[in-house]
Amino acid sequence: MFRVDPQIYCEMAARLLDAIADRHYFNGSVDYDTPLFNSRLVASLVIRRTSPGGAIESIVPVWWSHRVERLGESSESDFSWS
């Protein structure tokens, strides 16, 4: 199992926010690749906003999977929304 550290969470969060943009529902993926590993978060999310087109109030995960590939081998990670 691949351990997701705070730096990876921050990087994935920034990429996810860019991918969400102004949507109220997101179904897609974001990638974060480094020389040591490649990772992909695939998710279906409901985005609650303060008003139409407003700031994000919360993100509710419907389904997600975070996989990491290191040295040609794919594995799950300990990624969590909490």
N, CA, C and O atoms as a GROMACS GRO file, in nm:
protein
  328
    1MET      N    1   0.085  -0.117   0.000
    1MET     CA    2   0.000   0.000   0.000
    1MET      C    3   0.090   0.124   0.000
    1MET      O    4   0.184   0.134   0.079
    2PHE      N    5   0.060   0.217  -0.087
    2PHE     CA    6   0.135   0.341  -0.101
    2PHE      C    7   0.083   0.443  -0.001
    2PHE      O    8  -0.038   0.467   0.006
    3ARG      N    9   0.171   0.503   0.075
    3ARG     CA   10   0.132   0.605   0.174
    3ARG      C   11   0.129   0.742   0.107
    3ARG      O   12   0.227   0.785   0.048
    4VAL      N   13   0.015   0.810   0.118
    4VAL     CA   14  -0.001   0.944   0.062
    4VAL      C   15   0.039   1.044   0.169
    4VAL      O   16  -0.025   1.052   0.274
    5ASP      N   17   0.144   1.122   0.142
    5ASP     CA   18   0.190   1.220   0.241
    5ASP      C   19   0.125   1.356   0.216
    5ASP      O   20   0.060   1.375   0.112
    6PRO      N   21   0.140   1.451   0.308
    6PRO     CA   22   0.074   1.581   0.294
    6PRO      C   23   0.108   1.654   0.164
    6PRO      O   24   0.023   1.722   0.108
    7GLN      N   25   0.230   1.641   0.116
    7GLN     CA   26   0.270   1.707  -0.009
    7GLN      C   27   0.189   1.652  -0.127
    7GLN      O   28   0.146   1.729  -0.214
    8ILE      N   29   0.167   1.523  -0.131
    8ILE     CA   30   0.088   1.462  -0.239
    8ILE      C   31  -0.057   1.508  -0.229
    8ILE      O   32  -0.119   1.540  -0.331
    9TYR      N   33  -0.113   1.512  -0.106
    9TYR     CA   34  -0.250   1.561  -0.089
    9TYR      C   35  -0.264   1.704  -0.142
    9TYR      O   36  -0.359   1.735  -0.213
   10CYS      N   37  -0.169   1.790  -0.108
   10CYS     CA   38  -0.174   1.930  -0.154
   10CYS      C   39  -0.167   1.939  -0.306
   10CYS      O   40  -0.242   2.015  -0.367
   11GLU      N   41  -0.079   1.863  -0.364
   11GLU     CA   42  -0.064   1.865  -0.510
   11GLU      C   43  -0.189   1.811  -0.579
   11GLU      O   44  -0.235   1.869  -0.677
   12MET      N   45  -0.244   1.702  -0.528
   12MET     CA   46  -0.365   1.645  -0.587
   12MET      C   47  -0.483   1.741  -0.570
   12MET      O   48  -0.565   1.754  -0.660
   13ALA      N   49  -0.493   1.806  -0.454
   13ALA     CA   50  -0.603   1.900  -0.429
   13ALA      C   51  -0.598   2.017  -0.527
   13ALA      O   52  -0.701   2.057  -0.582
   14ALA      N   53  -0.479   2.072  -0.550
   14ALA     CA   54  -0.464   2.183  -0.645
   14ALA      C   55  -0.504   2.140  -0.786
   14ALA      O   56  -0.573   2.214  -0.856
   15ARG      N   57  -0.462   2.022  -0.826
   15ARG     CA   58  -0.496   1.973  -0.960
   15ARG      C   59  -0.645   1.943  -0.971
   15ARG      O   60  -0.707   1.967  -1.075
   16LEU      N   61  -0.704   1.890  -0.864
   16LEU     CA   62  -0.846   1.860  -0.865
   16LEU      C   63  -0.929   1.989  -0.872
   16LEU      O   64  -1.027   1.995  -0.947
   17LEU      N   65  -0.891   2.090  -0.798
   17LEU     CA   66  -0.963   2.218  -0.803
   17LEU      C   67  -0.957   2.278  -0.943
   17LEU      O   68  -1.055   2.334  -0.991
   18ASP      N   69  -0.842   2.268  -1.009
   18ASP     CA   70  -0.831   2.316  -1.148
   18ASP      C   71  -0.924   2.238  -1.240
   18ASP      O   72  -0.988   2.297  -1.327
   19ALA      N   73  -0.932   2.108  -1.220
   19ALA     CA   74  -1.016   2.023  -1.306
   19ALA      C   75  -1.165   2.048  -1.280
   19ALA      O   76  -1.246   2.042  -1.372
   20ILE      N   77  -1.201   2.076  -1.155
   20ILE     CA   78  -1.341   2.102  -1.120
   20ILE      C   79  -1.388   2.233  -1.182
   20ILE      O   80  -1.501   2.241  -1.232
   21ALA      N   81  -1.303   2.335  -1.180
   21ALA     CA   82  -1.335   2.468  -1.234
   21ALA      C   83  -1.466   2.518  -1.174
   21ALA      O   84  -1.477   2.533  -1.053
   22ASP      N   85  -1.566   2.544  -1.259
   22ASP     CA   86  -1.693   2.599  -1.209
   22ASP      C   87  -1.806   2.495  -1.208
   22ASP      O   88  -1.923   2.531  -1.201
   23ARG      N   89  -1.771   2.369  -1.215
   23ARG     CA   90  -1.871   2.262  -1.220
   23ARG      C   91  -1.938   2.240  -1.085
   23ARG      O   92  -1.887   2.277  -0.980
   24HIS      N   93  -2.056   2.176  -1.094
   24HIS     CA   94  -2.127   2.132  -0.973
   24HIS      C   95  -2.118   1.981  -0.957
   24HIS      O   96  -2.155   1.926  -0.854
   25TYR      N   97  -2.067   1.914  -1.061
   25TYR     CA   98  -2.045   1.769  -1.058
   25TYR      C   99  -1.918   1.741  -1.136
   25TYR      O  100  -1.897   1.798  -1.243
   26PHE      N  101  -1.835   1.656  -1.083
   26PHE     CA  102  -1.710   1.620  -1.151
   26PHE      C  103  -1.703   1.470  -1.164
   26PHE      O  104  -1.723   1.398  -1.066
   27ASN      N  105  -1.676   1.423  -1.284
   27ASN     CA  106  -1.654   1.282  -1.310
   27ASN      C  107  -1.534   1.276  -1.403
   27ASN      O  108  -1.545   1.301  -1.523
   28GLY      N  109  -1.418   1.242  -1.347
   28GLY     CA  110  -1.297   1.242  -1.429
   28GLY      C  111  -1.177   1.201  -1.348
   28GLY      O  112  -1.188   1.133  -1.246
   29SER      N  113  -1.060   1.243  -1.396
   29SER     CA  114  -0.937   1.203  -1.329
   29SER      C  115  -0.837   1.317  -1.329
   29SER      O  116  -0.842   1.407  -1.413
   30VAL      N  117  -0.746   1.311  -1.233
   30VAL     CA  118  -0.632   1.402  -1.227
   30VAL      C  119  -0.507   1.317  -1.201
   30VAL      O  120  -0.511   1.218  -1.128
   31ASP      N  121  -0.398   1.359  -1.262
   31ASP     CA  122  -0.272   1.286  -1.252
   31ASP      C  123  -0.168   1.369  -1.178
   31ASP      O  124  -0.167   1.492  -1.187
   32TYR      N  125  -0.082   1.302  -1.106
   32TYR     CA  126   0.033   1.365  -1.042
   32TYR      C  127   0.150   1.270  -1.060
   32TYR      O  128   0.154   1.162  -1.000
   33ASP      N  129   0.244   1.310  -1.142
   33ASP     CA  130   0.358   1.224  -1.174
   33ASP      C  131   0.488   1.288  -1.125
   33ASP      O  132   0.508   1.409  -1.138
   34THR      N  133   0.574   1.205  -1.070
   34THR     CA  134   0.706   1.248  -1.025
   34THR      C  135   0.807   1.148  -1.082
   34THR      O  136   0.767   1.047  -1.140
   35PRO      N  137   0.935   1.175  -1.068
   35PRO     CA  138   1.034   1.075  -1.113
   35PRO      C  139   1.024   0.942  -1.038
   35PRO      O  140   1.070   0.840  -1.089
   36LEU      N  141   0.965   0.943  -0.917
   36LEU     CA  142   0.957   0.821  -0.836
   36LEU      C  143   0.828   0.742  -0.856
   36LEU      O  144   0.826   0.621  -0.835
   37PHE      N  145   0.720   0.809  -0.895
   37PHE     CA  146   0.592   0.739  -0.909
   37PHE      C  147   0.499   0.819  -1.001
   37PHE      O  148   0.519   0.938  -1.025
   38ASN      N  149   0.399   0.750  -1.051
   38ASN     CA  150   0.289   0.811  -1.126
   38ASN      C  151   0.162   0.779  -1.048
   38ASN      O  152   0.141   0.666  -1.006
   39SER      N  153   0.076   0.880  -1.029
   39SER     CA  154  -0.048   0.854  -0.957
   39SER      C  155  -0.165   0.914  -1.032
   39SER      O  156  -0.151   1.012  -1.105
   40ARG      N  157  -0.281   0.853  -1.013
   40ARG     CA  158  -0.403   0.900  -1.077
   40ARG      C  159  -0.519   0.884  -0.980
   40ARG      O  160  -0.543   0.777  -0.924
   41LEU      N  161  -0.590   0.995  -0.961
   41LEU     CA  162  -0.714   0.995  -0.884
   41LEU      C  163  -0.828   0.999  -0.983
   41LEU      O  164  -0.840   1.092  -1.063
   42VAL      N  165  -0.913   0.897  -0.979
   42VAL     CA  166  -1.033   0.891  -1.062
   42VAL      C  167  -1.149   0.908  -0.965
   42VAL      O  168  -1.158   0.836  -0.865
   43ALA      N  169  -1.240   1.003  -0.995
   43ALA     CA  170  -1.344   1.031  -0.896
   43ALA      C  171  -1.472   1.083  -0.961
   43ALA      O  172  -1.471   1.146  -1.067
   44SER      N  173  -1.582   1.055  -0.892
   44SER     CA  174  -1.711   1.116  -0.919
   44SER      C  175  -1.745   1.196  -0.794
   44SER      O  176  -1.752   1.141  -0.684
   45LEU      N  177  -1.765   1.327  -0.810
   45LEU     CA  178  -1.782   1.416  -0.696
   45LEU      C  179  -1.899   1.510  -0.716
   45LEU      O  180  -1.926   1.555  -0.828
   46VAL      N  181  -1.970   1.540  -0.608
   46VAL     CA  182  -2.073   1.643  -0.609
   46VAL      C  183  -2.010   1.764  -0.542
   46VAL      O  184  -1.958   1.755  -0.430
   47ILE      N  185  -2.016   1.879  -0.609
   47ILE     CA  186  -1.956   2.000  -0.558
   47ILE      C  187  -2.066   2.095  -0.511
   47ILE      O  188  -2.150   2.137  -0.591
   48ARG      N  189  -2.066   2.127  -0.382
   48ARG     CA  190  -2.164   2.222  -0.328
   48ARG      C  191  -2.098   2.359  -0.325
   48ARG      O  192  -1.985   2.375  -0.280
   49ARG      N  193  -2.172   2.459  -0.374
   49ARG     CA  194  -2.120   2.595  -0.381
   49ARG      C  195  -2.205   2.689  -0.297
   49ARG      O  196  -2.322   2.661  -0.271
   50THR      N  197  -2.145   2.799  -0.256
   50THR     CA  198  -2.216   2.897  -0.175
   50THR      C  199  -2.329   2.961  -0.252
   50THR      O  200  -2.430   3.000  -0.194
   51SER      N  201  -2.313   2.972  -0.384
   51SER     CA  202  -2.415   3.024  -0.475
   51SER      C  203  -2.379   2.975  -0.614
   51SER      O  204  -2.267   2.929  -0.634
   52PRO      N  205  -2.469   2.983  -0.710
   52PRO     CA  206  -2.433   2.942  -0.847
   52PRO      C  207  -2.309   3.018  -0.894
   52PRO      O  208  -2.307   3.141  -0.897
   53GLY      N  209  -2.206   2.944  -0.930
   53GLY     CA  210  -2.081   3.004  -0.973
   53GLY      C  211  -1.996   3.057  -0.858
   53GLY      O  212  -1.891   3.117  -0.881
   54GLY      N  213  -2.042   3.036  -0.733
   54GLY     CA  214  -1.971   3.087  -0.616
   54GLY      C  215  -1.860   2.994  -0.570
   54GLY      O  216  -1.823   2.898  -0.638
   55ALA      N  217  -1.808   3.026  -0.455
   55ALA     CA  218  -1.699   2.948  -0.396
   55ALA      C  219  -1.745   2.807  -0.360
   55ALA      O  220  -1.864   2.784  -0.334
   56ILE      N  221  -1.651   2.715  -0.359
   56ILE     CA  222  -1.683   2.577  -0.320
   56ILE      C  223  -1.704   2.572  -0.170
   56ILE      O  224  -1.620   2.615  -0.092
   57GLU      N  225  -1.820   2.519  -0.131
   57GLU     CA  226  -1.852   2.502   0.011
   57GLU      C  227  -1.806   2.365   0.060
   57GLU      O  228  -1.750   2.353   0.169
   58SER      N  229  -1.830   2.263  -0.022
   58SER     CA  230  -1.785   2.128   0.013
   58SER      C  231  -1.780   2.042  -0.113
   58SER      O  232  -1.843   2.072  -0.214
   59ILE      N  233  -1.703   1.936  -0.103
   59ILE     CA  234  -1.694   1.837  -0.210
   59ILE      C  235  -1.734   1.704  -0.150
   59ILE      O  236  -1.675   1.657  -0.053
   60VAL      N  237  -1.837   1.643  -0.209
   60VAL     CA  238  -1.888   1.516  -0.158
   60VAL      C  239  -1.847   1.405  -0.256
   60VAL      O  240  -1.894   1.402  -0.369
   61PRO      N  241  -1.760   1.314  -0.212
   61PRO     CA  242  -1.721   1.205  -0.301
   61PRO      C  243  -1.833   1.102  -0.314
   61PRO      O  244  -1.890   1.058  -0.214
   62VAL      N  245  -1.863   1.064  -0.437
   62VAL     CA  246  -1.959   0.958  -0.465
   62VAL      C  247  -1.882   0.828  -0.480
   62VAL      O  248  -1.922   0.724  -0.428
   63TRP      N  249  -1.771   0.835  -0.551
   63TRP     CA  250  -1.683   0.720  -0.574
   63TRP      C  251  -1.545   0.773  -0.608
   63TRP      O  252  -1.533   0.878  -0.672
   64TRP      N  253  -1.440   0.701  -0.567
   64TRP     CA  254  -1.305   0.737  -0.608
   64TRP      C  255  -1.212   0.619  -0.599
   64TRP      O  256  -1.237   0.520  -0.529
   65SER      N  257  -1.103   0.632  -0.672
   65SER     CA  258  -0.994   0.535  -0.667
   65SER      C  259  -0.865   0.612  -0.689
   65SER      O  260  -0.855   0.694  -0.780
   66HIS      N  261  -0.766   0.586  -0.606
   66HIS     CA  262  -0.635   0.649  -0.624
   66HIS      C  263  -0.533   0.537  -0.639
   66HIS      O  264  -0.509   0.459  -0.546
   67ARG      N  265  -0.474   0.530  -0.756
   67ARG     CA  266  -0.376   0.425  -0.785
   67ARG      C  267  -0.241   0.488  -0.810
   67ARG      O  268  -0.230   0.599  -0.861
   68VAL      N  269  -0.138   0.413  -0.773
   68VAL     CA  270  -0.001   0.460  -0.788
   68VAL      C  271   0.079   0.352  -0.861
   68VAL      O  272   0.064   0.233  -0.834
   69GLU      N  273   0.163   0.397  -0.953
   69GLU     CA  274   0.251   0.303  -1.023
   69GLU      C  275   0.395   0.340  -0.990
   69GLU      O  276   0.439   0.453  -1.009
   70ARG      N  277   0.467   0.239  -0.938
   70ARG     CA  278   0.610   0.253  -0.907
   70ARG      C  279   0.682   0.135  -0.966
   70ARG      O  280   0.642   0.020  -0.947
   71LEU      N  281   0.790   0.163  -1.036
   71LEU     CA  282   0.873   0.057  -1.095
   71LEU      C  283   0.789  -0.041  -1.176
   71LEU      O  284   0.814  -0.162  -1.172
   72GLY      N  285   0.691   0.010  -1.248
   72GLY     CA  286   0.608  -0.073  -1.334
   72GLY      C  287   0.500  -0.152  -1.265
   72GLY      O  288   0.427  -0.228  -1.330
   73GLU      N  289   0.487  -0.136  -1.134
   73GLU     CA  290   0.383  -0.209  -1.060
   73GLU      C  291   0.279  -0.112  -1.007
   73GLU      O  292   0.313  -0.007  -0.951
   74SER      N  293   0.153  -0.146  -1.024
   74SER     CA  294   0.043  -0.063  -0.980
   74SER      C  295  -0.008  -0.110  -0.844
   74SER      O  296  -0.016  -0.230  -0.818
   75SER      N  297  -0.044  -0.014  -0.757
   75SER     CA  298  -0.097  -0.051  -0.627
   75SER      C  299  -0.196   0.055  -0.579
   75SER      O  300  -0.198   0.167  -0.629
   76GLU      N  301  -0.279   0.016  -0.483
   76GLU     CA  302  -0.372   0.109  -0.419
   76GLU      C  303  -0.291   0.196  -0.323
   76GLU      O  304  -0.177   0.166  -0.290
   77SER      N  305  -0.354   0.304  -0.280
   77SER     CA  306  -0.289   0.392  -0.181
   77SER      C  307  -0.380   0.407  -0.059
   77SER      O  308  -0.492   0.355  -0.058
   78ASP      N  309  -0.332   0.477   0.041
   78ASP     CA  310  -0.415   0.502   0.160
   78ASP      C  311  -0.487   0.636   0.150
   78ASP      O  312  -0.524   0.694   0.252
   79PHE      N  313  -0.508   0.685   0.026
   79PHE     CA  314  -0.579   0.811   0.002
   79PHE      C  315  -0.714   0.809   0.072
   79PHE      O  316  -0.786   0.709   0.067
   80SER      N  317  -0.747   0.920   0.137
   80SER     CA  318  -0.874   0.931   0.209
   80SER      C  319  -0.927   1.072   0.195
   80SER      O  320  -0.850   1.167   0.179
   81TRP      N  321  -1.060   1.087   0.202
   81TRP     CA  322  -1.122   1.220   0.195
   81TRP      C  323  -1.131   1.285   0.331
   81TRP      O  324  -1.160   1.404   0.339
   82SER      N  325  -1.107   1.213   0.438
   82SER     CA  326  -1.124   1.273   0.571
   82SER      C  327  -0.998   1.338   0.622
   82SER      O  328  -0.997   1.392   0.732
   0.00000   0.00000   0.00000
